[in-house]
Amino acid sequence: MKKFNFKLQKILDIREKLELEQKNILTKAASEYQQVVSKRDENIAKVNQSREVLYSQMKAQTVSIQQLKTIDFLQSQVDQFSRSLAIPMEEKRKKMEQERVKYNKLVKDRKSMELLKEQEFKKYKIAQQRSETLEMDEIAKNFTKH
């Protein structure tokens, strides 16, 4: 019985390799985007925390005008920082989405090739079963003649 040989196996292997490489690229792009988002969120959280401290001090009437000016300054810095990150953040998000589209296409291509391989394997098994049945019939036919 001859072994199953998928004629397009090299192409399937190449597609699997390309998919893996694209997955790594997508992971890197997603990581870069997440780093920018995290940086922005950390700065916003720091200002919000400072604001909460000052508001609690205001309730205790221990806040000074200088502290209020500081919180306004910090808020303007965060706003400016957020605006400065908006363009790079959007670029990284777009890049991530482009890489995701490429990755999804490669996954689809690989899966279609695997489906083709499965269909070829089923045909191979059916052909093998027919061949074995014919061989058994021939043996039985020769056996009954003698």
C-alpha positions as CSV (number, residue, x, y, z in Angstrom):
1,M,0.0,0.0,0.0
2,K,1.5,3.2,-1.1
3,K,1.8,6.2,1.3
4,F,-0.5,9.2,0.9
5,N,1.4,12.1,-0.8
6,F,-0.2,15.5,-0.9
7,K,1.3,17.2,-4.0
8,L,0.8,20.7,-2.5
9,Q,2.4,19.9,0.9
10,K,5.3,22.4,0.3
11,I,2.8,25.1,-0.4
12,L,0.9,24.3,2.7
13,D,4.2,24.4,4.7
14,I,5.0,27.8,3.2
15,R,1.6,29.1,4.1
16,E,1.9,27.9,7.7
17,K,5.3,29.6,7.9
18,L,3.9,32.8,6.5
19,E,1.0,32.7,8.9
20,L,3.3,32.2,11.9
21,E,5.5,35.1,10.7
22,Q,2.4,37.4,10.3
23,K,1.2,36.3,13.7
24,N,4.5,37.5,15.2
25,I,4.2,40.8,13.3
26,L,0.6,41.3,14.5
27,T,1.6,40.6,18.0
28,K,4.4,43.2,17.8
29,A,2.0,45.8,16.3
30,A,-0.6,45.1,19.0
31,S,2.1,45.4,21.7
32,E,3.3,48.7,20.4
33,Y,-0.3,50.1,20.2
34,Q,-1.0,48.8,23.8
35,Q,2.2,50.5,25.1
36,V,1.1,53.9,23.8
37,V,-2.4,53.4,25.2
38,S,-1.0,52.3,28.6
39,K,1.3,55.3,28.7
40,R,-1.6,57.7,28.1
41,D,-3.8,55.9,30.6
42,E,-1.1,55.9,33.3
43,N,-0.6,59.7,33.0
44,I,-4.3,60.3,33.1
45,A,-4.6,58.1,36.2
46,K,-1.7,60.0,37.9
47,V,-3.4,63.3,37.3
48,N,-6.8,62.0,38.5
49,Q,-5.2,60.6,41.6
50,S,-3.5,63.9,42.3
51,R,-6.8,65.7,41.7
52,E,-8.6,63.4,44.2
53,V,-6.0,64.1,46.8
54,L,-6.3,67.8,46.3
55,Y,-10.1,67.6,46.4
56,S,-10.0,65.7,49.7
57,Q,-7.7,68.3,51.1
58,M,-10.1,71.0,49.9
59,K,-12.8,69.4,51.9
60,A,-10.5,69.5,54.9
61,Q,-9.7,73.1,53.9
62,T,-6.0,72.5,53.7
63,V,-5.5,73.2,50.0
64,S,-3.7,76.3,48.8
65,I,-4.0,78.3,45.7
66,Q,-0.6,77.0,44.6
67,Q,-1.9,73.4,44.8
68,L,-4.9,74.3,42.7
69,K,-2.6,75.9,40.1
70,T,-0.5,72.8,40.1
71,I,-3.5,70.6,39.4
72,D,-4.6,72.9,36.6
73,F,-1.0,72.7,35.2
74,L,-0.9,68.9,35.5
75,Q,-4.3,68.7,33.7
76,S,-3.1,70.9,30.9
77,Q,0.0,68.8,30.6
78,V,-2.0,65.6,30.4
79,D,-4.3,67.1,27.8
80,Q,-1.3,68.2,25.8
81,F,0.3,64.8,26.2
82,S,-2.9,63.0,25.1
83,R,-3.2,65.2,22.1
84,S,0.4,64.5,21.2
85,L,-0.2,60.8,21.5
86,A,-3.4,60.8,19.5
87,I,-1.7,60.7,16.0
88,P,0.9,58.0,16.9
89,M,-1.8,56.0,18.7
90,E,-4.1,56.2,15.6
91,E,-1.2,55.2,13.3
92,K,-0.3,52.2,15.5
93,R,-4.0,51.2,15.7
94,K,-4.2,51.4,11.9
95,K,-1.0,49.4,11.5
96,M,-2.3,46.8,13.9
97,E,-5.6,46.5,12.0
98,Q,-3.7,46.2,8.7
99,E,-1.6,43.4,10.1
100,R,-4.7,41.7,11.5
101,V,-6.3,41.7,8.0
102,K,-3.2,40.2,6.5
103,Y,-3.1,37.6,9.3
104,N,-6.7,36.7,8.8
105,K,-6.2,36.3,5.1
106,L,-3.2,34.0,5.7
107,V,-5.2,31.9,8.1
108,K,-8.0,31.6,5.6
109,D,-5.5,30.5,2.9
110,R,-4.0,27.9,5.1
111,K,-7.3,26.5,6.2
112,S,-8.5,26.2,2.6
113,M,-5.3,24.4,1.7
114,E,-5.8,22.0,4.7
115,L,-9.4,21.4,3.6
116,L,-8.0,20.5,0.1
117,K,-5.5,18.2,1.7
118,E,-8.3,16.5,3.7
119,Q,-10.4,16.0,0.6
120,E,-7.4,14.6,-1.3
121,F,-6.8,12.2,1.7
122,K,-10.4,11.0,1.6
123,K,-10.1,10.4,-2.1
124,Y,-6.9,8.5,-1.5
125,K,-8.5,6.3,1.2
126,I,-11.5,5.5,-1.1
127,A,-9.1,4.6,-3.9
128,Q,-7.1,2.4,-1.5
129,Q,-10.2,0.7,-0.3
130,R,-11.3,0.1,-3.9
131,S,-7.9,-1.2,-4.8
132,E,-7.9,-3.6,-1.8
133,T,-11.4,-4.8,-2.6
134,L,-10.4,-5.5,-6.2
135,E,-7.3,-7.3,-5.0
136,M,-9.4,-9.4,-2.6
137,D,-11.9,-10.1,-5.3
138,E,-9.1,-11.2,-7.6
139,I,-7.7,-13.5,-4.9
140,A,-11.1,-14.9,-4.2
141,K,-11.8,-15.4,-7.9
142,N,-8.4,-17.2,-8.4
143,F,-9.0,-19.3,-5.3
144,T,-12.4,-20.5,-6.5
145,K,-11.0,-21.5,-9.9
146,H,-8.5,-23.8,-8.3
